[in-house]
């Protein structure tokens, strides 16, 4: 960023006698003879002055603003900042260009934000976690959907015959009628039997104790007829011939099933099995050896938990919370299910959350692919060593402080130093075999040969990380900026103050360090380029004005292009400050680089 002023002196060629002392403004021969300052250029003998040097205003034609800062204007984020020439220039970013985006000035720094509830129907949104409301016979319970959006989940209380949503008490809930048999299909009034021709009609309790009518044709077996008082099937032969009979009459619970040995309409002792849970809210009640729907007591048949909340039982996460009927029901999650060769799943006793902790890097593992050998765990992923090509403007690729960061992710780094004229980056062979390529670029435009080599690598599925001082600004490299999803590029912002803008991206989530939303990070230097993420790019760390410090964009070839803005101090020969671990917020930047390498090597 070469800040410059082009100044000049203006004077009119009038009576003050500034310039040539010829009346006609031409030299009489061999040069100026006047006593003033020539405002133009002398053409030599007999030449003419070309004119006067004018003061050139570098701010002319720009959209200027009065005070540096950031503000929201509707869904537009307006930034007033000094450019390379010292002009206060206003730039605007349409936050609404991204689905669900808007400009938020409720915090200390206005910024573009994305609504986590984007796409959720307005009727499903709610305001307070834990709220309950009855809508006709539907119980609506408000809870986080896991993405930071509070939404209603619905329970149809009427799915059980006679069920209603009751909001007359302290807690709206589903309730069932006092009579669990109300509305049941095939209900009959009086227990007993009757005959209609050869058909025996029986009114008897079912598995839930409700009187239900069943019909059997006595003629189906051994010449049967229906007669007698009480009515029954009569046979001339053995109606149980070929029937497997159970030995002891009675009933018992077998898990959710009620198993009953009883005499059927043909006089045979047969076993029947009823799955009590097939009925809404049904269960098998062991003390009574009957199916129940918990109509009188909605919590009957269940072991309620206590106290309400989240806890750990070894590696099992247990949540005790009120269900639709107001009963404290426990739901469990086996955190250990996440355990594999490279990770250990556990339940964190302090938070009650399931945690996945990667095993030590370089732990031997097997990815199941018979064509690969030498796999090891890196950042929780079983893979072969990641091949990284590091092309640096100076000797940064050989830095002793940066080398251990590659080791931490099991990457084999091949350095290509002294690339000041593109001697390495213009050759397709430089990128051959690279899982990830890092290009450190400073104060120059990529040549056509370099750009062609890069595109060839990316079209083949390569993954690229670009970093450096003035990579896309001063001079502005719009072509490289577009490749990285940075719009047109340019110079600035001149600030080291950045914040995490996407805490759910894998790069922000580890393995070296977990970063939180709005976490402040001071960069190793203050000189950055203008990278405003386009619709396809994902910003991870950004500046107050909306520009990106760190962002990634997918490439059509199947890989990705990542931009690490700044990371140098001058001229392509100085240290990559963010990765060296010497200046700025450390070791955060180094850990973020390890996270970045881990993610890029996994693509």
Secondary structure, DSSP 8 states (H G I E B T S, - for coil): ------------SSTT--S-SSTTSB-SSSS---SS--SS---STT-B---------TTTTS-B-SS-EEEEETTEEEEEEE-TTS-EEEEEEEGGGSTTEEEE-SSSS-EEEE-TTTTS-GGGB-SSTT-EEEETTEEEEEEE-SSS-EEEEEEEGGGSTT-EEE-SSSS-EEE--S-TTTT-TTB-SS-EEEEETTEEEEEEE-TTS-EEEEEEEGGGSTT-EEETTTTEEE-SS-TTTT----SS-EEEEETTEEEEEEE-TTS-EEEEEEEGGGSTT-EEETTTTEEE--SSSTTTTS---SSSEEEEETTEEEEEEE-TTS-EEEEEEEGGGG--SSEEEEE-TTT--EEEEE--TTEE---S-TT--S-EEETTEEE--EEEEEE-SSSGGG-HHHHHHHHHTTEEEEEE---TTSTTTT-HHHHTT-SEEEEE--SS---HHHHHHHHHHHHTT-EEEEEETTSSTTTT-HHHHHHTT-TT--EEEE--EEEE--TTSGGGG-SS----TT-EEE-S-SEEE-----TTEEEEEE-TTS-EEEEEEE-TTSSEEEEEEB---STTTS--HHHHTSSSSTTHHHHHHHHHHHHHHH-
